[in-house]
Each structure stands twice: as structure tokens, then as C-alpha cells.
Amino acid sequence: MSHKVEIIQTGRGGTINYTEQDTVLSFDWEFATNGADMFVPTPEQWAAYCHGRGADWAANSREEILERVAAEVRQQKAASSIVTIEDSWVHFEF
């Protein structure tokens, strides 16, 4: 499947858009003291989040989607960062 990741910065944060199947999943992010954090729905919230955006196809793909987004953000903006995916955020440590 083809997907696209777009990073939008406004000040000390912004939005990361993941587009697949003509549907956009958006995640807020902000710089932190040791890198950047992308805020994501918890595993319990994920299906409802996807449903609310018309992305029912993504309801069972949280881990795969977050790994894709993290890899693309790392490639585009933070090549040397250490990435950690947790329940409520993806952390990029510089």
C-alpha cells in the first residue's frame, strides 16, 4: 500500500499527517527537552480515532502505522534520533 507522511511545523510543534487510501490521520507533535514527541491515541482509543476519521481500515494497524510514521519522520528530519513508541506518544530522542 502506498502512503505519505507530511511534517508541518508551526513554532515549537505542529502536525504530522499520515495519508493512506485517501484518508489522513493527523498527530500533533512538539519539541521536548531532549528531542520531539508525537502525541498518538492509546491502543484503547485507536479504533475510535480511526473510525472518527473515516479510516476503519486502519483500526487494527496501529503498530504498523506508527512504525511507518516514525521511520519516515526519522528519515526526513531526525536521522540520528532514537525512536521509542509508547502508548500515548512516539518519542524522538536527539
C-alpha positions in Angstrom: 0.0 0.0 0.0 1.1 3.5 -0.8 1.3 6.0 2.0 2.7 9.5 2.6 3.9 11.3 5.7 3.9 15.1 5.8 5.5 17.1 8.7 4.1 20.5 9.3 5.9 22.8 11.7 4.3 25.8 13.4 6.5 27.3 16.1 7.8 24.7 18.5 5.5 22.0 17.3 3.0 21.1 14.6 1.2 18.2 12.9 2.3 15.0 11.2 -0.1 13.8 8.6 -0.2 10.1 7.6 -2.1 9.6 4.3 -3.2 6.2 3.0 -6.2 5.2 1.0 -7.1 8.9 0.5 -7.6 9.2 4.3 -5.5 11.4 6.6 -4.6 10.5 10.2 -3.1 13.6 12.0 -0.9 13.6 15.0 0.3 16.6 16.9 3.9 16.9 17.9 6.2 19.3 19.8 9.8 19.7 20.6 10.8 18.4 24.1 13.9 19.0 26.2 15.7 16.0 24.6 14.0 15.7 21.2 10.5 15.7 20.0 7.2 14.0 21.0 4.4 13.0 18.6 1.1 12.5 20.5 -0.9 9.5 19.4 -4.1 7.8 20.6 -3.6 5.0 23.1 -4.2 1.4 21.9 -7.6 1.6 23.7 -8.5 4.9 21.8 -7.1 3.9 18.4 -10.2 2.2 16.8 -12.5 5.1 17.8 -9.9 7.6 16.5 -9.7 5.8 13.1 -13.5 5.5 12.9 -13.9 9.2 13.5 -11.7 10.0 10.6 -13.3 7.5 8.2 -10.3 5.2 8.4 -11.9 2.0 9.7 -9.3 0.1 7.5 -6.6 1.3 10.0 -8.4 0.2 13.2 -6.2 -2.9 13.5 -3.0 -1.5 12.2 -1.8 0.9 15.0 1.6 -0.6 15.4 2.3 -0.8 11.7 1.1 2.7 11.0 3.1 4.2 13.9 6.2 2.4 12.8 5.8 3.7 9.3 5.3 7.3 10.5 8.2 7.0 12.9 10.5 5.7 10.2 9.5 8.4 7.8 9.9 11.2 10.3 13.3 9.9 11.3 14.4 9.8 7.7 13.0 13.3 6.9 14.0 15.2 10.0 15.8 13.2 12.7 18.2 10.7 11.1 20.3 10.1 14.2 17.4 10.0 16.7 16.4 7.1 18.9 12.7 6.3 18.4 10.5 4.9 21.1 6.8 4.1 20.5 4.7 4.1 23.7 1.0 4.1 24.5 0.4 7.9 24.2 3.3 9.1 22.1 6.2 8.4 19.8 9.4 10.0 21.2 12.4 11.0 19.0 15.4 11.5 21.2 18.2 13.6 19.7 
